[in-house]
Amino acid sequence: MNVLIVYAHPNPRSFNAAMRQAAVDTLTEAGHAVQVSDLYAMNFKATLDEHDFKERQDPNFFDPINEQYHAAMRGSFADDITKEIEKVDWANLLIFQFPLWWQSFPAILKGWCDRVLANGIAVNFATYDPLLSGKKALFAFTTGGGAAMYAPDGPAGDINVLLTFARNMFQTAGVEVLPPFVAYGVRLLSFDEREVEIQRYRERLLSL
């Protein structure tokens, strides 16, 4: 299996970083091929704009959807987008590793989705034909609050409802979205409790 880990955390000593490394080690030891896109280390540009395209369909009026399809047909995306598209094309499984910030992706990860899951690459938005069918995605992330915060009656809202936007995005592209792996309240955990969470994550990865 080819696995792409799209990792979005600014601190290389974070628990998210430990989860990312555990995934690389576990999957590699199990015989899978793994690539990592470390978005902060790459200084990945989060904003979709006219600089995403080496040539423009219409240089006088910027329509992102049309420009994306034009670039998909001509292979004229900016180099950073092209590299990520090649990784997505290579991968059978996409793992998104991130902290939940304001009940959503970090901006840099949302920017990756905006720029890489382009019209003509992930979906044909003229017909809504999915273009990434056969791939799977796993959201592996941490929260600041404990599990009770994200229960159906919790103050932060039901975690499954919060993830609806992400599931819909990938399902529209034909990607099978697996049940997420959530490490709750990691700031509150002891060293031993964190080790338990890492082991739980390893076991989940091996069960895929």
Order of alpha helices (4+ residues) and beta strands (2+ residues): beta-alpha-beta-alpha-alpha-beta-alpha-beta-beta-beta-alpha-alpha-beta-beta-alpha
